[in-house]
Amino acid sequence: MAIDRGRFLTRFAIALSDRLFRHPWAELSPAECVVVLVDRVEREVNNGGFHQFYFNSAGDCATETPAALRAIGAYQVAAVVEQANALFPGGAPPVDRSERQRVLDEIDPDITIFNEFDRRFYAYPDDVLTLVYEFVVARRDQIRGA
């Protein structure tokens, strides 16, 4: 029986991130932080677009997310996130969730300003799942449960 690579990679990414979410952020290794940041943007944007990403707690680390994406080699997706981040006043979303939600309401009251970024993200110009897998395999000694 052939293994469906996409299904395997998706299950791998979900299982790993679920294990890592059990640990406080301060206890994660730098490599684990990369995996968690990539997972957060993936889950939120795929579930409800960039508006949801910024509205929820995953948006607390929105400014660090492009660096995490570049760390795995997802340069084009990182650029999309950076460009979406730049729509906020001052060029970056507030770290404080309440403040970010307030600003988000001001800049995107109709929940449409991020539509183009959503489309670009969904096009997956980088194979994020494969890149995460390769990143983890190369750093398995730095990542719990890998």
C-alpha positions as CSV (number, residue, x, y, z in Angstrom):
1,M,0.0,0.0,0.0
2,A,1.4,3.4,-1.0
3,I,1.6,6.1,1.6
4,D,-0.1,9.4,0.7
5,R,2.8,11.8,1.3
6,G,0.5,14.8,1.8
7,R,-1.5,13.0,4.4
8,F,1.7,11.8,6.2
9,L,3.2,15.3,6.3
10,T,-0.1,16.8,7.6
11,R,-0.4,14.2,10.3
12,F,3.3,14.6,11.2
13,A,3.0,18.4,11.5
14,I,-0.2,18.2,13.5
15,A,1.1,15.5,15.9
16,L,4.4,17.4,16.5
17,S,2.8,20.8,17.1
18,D,0.2,19.2,19.4
19,R,3.1,17.8,21.5
20,L,5.0,21.1,21.5
21,F,1.9,23.1,22.5
22,R,1.9,21.3,25.8
23,H,5.1,23.1,26.8
24,P,5.3,26.7,27.9
25,W,6.9,29.0,25.3
26,A,9.9,29.8,27.5
27,E,10.7,26.0,27.6
28,L,10.9,25.6,23.9
29,S,14.1,25.4,22.0
30,P,14.7,27.9,19.1
31,A,13.9,25.1,16.6
32,E,10.7,24.2,18.5
33,C,9.7,27.9,18.4
34,V,10.1,27.9,14.6
35,V,7.8,24.8,14.3
36,V,5.2,26.3,16.6
37,L,5.2,29.7,14.8
38,V,4.8,28.1,11.4
39,D,2.1,25.9,12.7
40,R,0.2,28.8,14.2
41,V,0.1,30.8,11.0
42,E,-0.8,27.7,9.0
43,R,-3.7,26.7,11.3
44,E,-5.1,30.2,11.7
45,V,-4.9,31.4,8.1
46,N,-6.1,28.1,6.7
47,N,-9.0,28.2,9.1
48,G,-10.1,31.8,8.8
49,G,-7.6,33.9,6.9
50,F,-5.2,36.5,8.1
51,H,-7.9,38.3,9.9
52,Q,-8.3,35.3,12.2
53,F,-4.6,34.9,12.5
54,Y,-4.3,38.5,13.8
55,F,-7.5,38.4,15.9
56,N,-6.4,35.3,17.8
57,S,-3.4,34.7,20.1
58,A,-1.4,33.3,17.3
59,G,-1.1,37.0,16.1
60,D,0.9,37.8,19.3
61,C,4.0,36.6,17.4
62,A,3.1,37.9,13.9
63,T,6.3,39.9,13.6
64,E,8.4,36.8,14.4
65,T,6.5,34.5,12.0
66,P,8.2,35.6,8.8
67,A,11.6,34.8,10.3
68,A,10.3,31.3,11.3
69,L,9.0,30.8,7.7
70,R,12.4,31.8,6.3
71,A,14.1,29.5,8.8
72,I,12.4,26.5,7.1
73,G,13.0,27.9,3.6
74,A,9.4,29.2,2.9
75,Y,10.7,32.6,1.6
76,Q,7.6,33.4,-0.6
77,V,5.1,32.6,2.2
78,A,7.3,34.7,4.6
79,A,7.0,37.6,2.2
80,V,3.2,37.3,2.1
81,V,3.1,37.4,5.9
82,E,5.5,40.4,6.1
83,Q,3.3,42.3,3.6
84,A,0.1,41.5,5.5
85,N,1.9,42.6,8.7
86,A,2.8,45.9,7.0
87,L,-0.9,46.8,6.6
88,F,-0.9,47.7,10.3
89,P,-0.1,51.3,11.4
90,G,3.7,51.5,12.0
91,G,4.2,48.5,9.7
92,A,3.6,45.8,12.3
93,P,0.6,44.4,14.3
94,P,0.6,45.2,18.0
95,V,1.9,42.4,20.2
96,D,-0.9,43.0,22.7
97,R,-3.9,41.0,21.6
98,S,-6.5,43.5,22.8
99,E,-4.7,46.4,21.1
100,R,-4.2,44.3,18.0
101,Q,-7.9,43.5,17.9
102,R,-8.8,47.2,18.3
103,V,-6.5,48.2,15.5
104,L,-7.7,45.3,13.3
105,D,-11.3,46.6,13.7
106,E,-10.2,50.0,12.5
107,I,-8.2,48.8,9.5
108,D,-10.4,45.9,8.5
109,P,-14.0,46.5,9.6
110,D,-15.4,44.5,6.7
111,I,-12.9,41.7,7.1
112,T,-11.8,42.1,3.5
113,I,-8.4,44.0,3.5
114,F,-6.5,40.7,3.9
115,N,-8.3,38.8,1.1
116,E,-5.5,39.1,-1.4
117,F,-3.0,37.9,1.1
118,D,-5.3,35.0,2.0
119,R,-5.4,34.0,-1.7
120,R,-1.6,34.3,-2.0
121,F,-1.1,32.2,1.1
122,Y,-3.5,29.5,0.0
123,A,-1.7,29.2,-3.3
124,Y,1.2,27.8,-1.3
125,P,4.1,29.2,-3.3
126,D,6.3,27.2,-1.0
127,D,5.7,23.6,0.1
128,V,5.4,24.4,3.8
129,L,4.6,20.9,5.0
130,T,7.6,19.4,3.3
131,L,9.8,22.2,4.5
132,V,8.7,21.8,8.1
133,Y,9.4,18.1,7.9
134,E,12.9,18.6,6.4
135,F,13.6,21.3,9.1
136,V,12.5,18.9,11.9
137,V,14.5,15.9,10.5
138,A,17.6,18.0,10.2
139,R,17.2,19.2,13.8
140,R,15.6,16.2,15.5
141,D,18.1,16.5,18.3
142,Q,16.7,20.0,19.1
143,I,13.0,19.1,18.9
144,R,11.1,17.0,21.4
145,G,9.2,14.1,19.9
146,A,10.8,14.4,16.5
